[in-house]
Amino acid sequence: MADSSQKMSYQAGEAKGQAEEKASNLMDKASNAAQSAKETIQEAGQQMMAKAQGAADAIKDATGMNK
C-alpha cells in the first residue's frame, strides 16, 4: 500500500505529464496554423503576381507593344 505522500507525488507527476501533453498539443496547433497562414499568403501572392502579369500583357496588347 502506498502512503499518502507517495500517492500525492504520483498524482502530481500525472498532472505534470498531462499539462506537458496539453502544452505540446497547443504548440502543434499553433505551428500548424502558422504554416497554413504562410501557405495562404504565398498563394495569394502568386495569384496577385499572375493577375499583374495578365494586366501588363493586356496593356501591351491594347497598346500594340506586344508585337
C-alpha positions in Angstrom: 0.0 0.0 0.0 1.3 3.4 -0.9 1.3 6.0 1.8 -0.4 9.4 1.2 2.9 11.2 0.3 3.6 8.6 -2.4 0.1 9.0 -3.8 0.3 12.8 -3.8 3.7 12.6 -5.6 2.3 10.2 -8.2 -0.8 12.5 -8.8 1.5 15.5 -9.1 3.5 13.6 -11.7 0.4 12.7 -13.5 -0.9 16.3 -13.6 2.5 17.5 -14.8 2.5 14.9 -17.6 -1.0 15.9 -18.7 -0.1 19.6 -18.6 3.0 19.0 -20.7 0.9 17.0 -23.2 -1.6 19.7 -23.5 1.1 22.3 -24.0 2.7 20.2 -26.7 -0.7 19.8 -28.4 -1.3 23.6 -28.3 2.2 24.2 -29.8 1.5 21.8 -32.6 -1.8 23.5 -33.3 -0.2 26.9 -33.3 2.6 25.7 -35.6 0.0 24.2 -38.0 -2.0 27.4 -38.0 1.2 29.4 -38.7 2.1 27.1 -41.6 -1.4 27.2 -43.0 -1.3 31.1 -42.9 2.1 31.1 -44.6 0.8 28.9 -47.4 -2.3 31.0 -47.8 -0.2 34.2 -48.0 2.1 32.6 -50.6 -0.9 31.5 -52.7 -2.4 35.0 -52.6 1.0 36.5 -53.6 1.2 34.1 -56.5 -2.3 34.9 -57.6 -1.6 38.6 -57.4 1.6 38.2 -59.5 -0.3 36.2 -62.1 -3.0 38.9 -62.3 -0.5 41.7 -62.5 1.3 39.8 -65.3 -2.0 39.3 -67.1 -2.9 43.0 -66.7 0.6 44.0 -68.1 0.1 41.7 -71.0 -3.4 43.1 -71.7 -2.0 46.7 -71.7 0.8 45.6 -74.0 -1.8 44.0 -76.4 -4.0 47.1 -76.2 -1.2 49.5 -77.0 0.4 47.3 -79.6 3.6 46.9 -77.6 3.4 43.1 -77.6 4.4 42.7 -81.2 
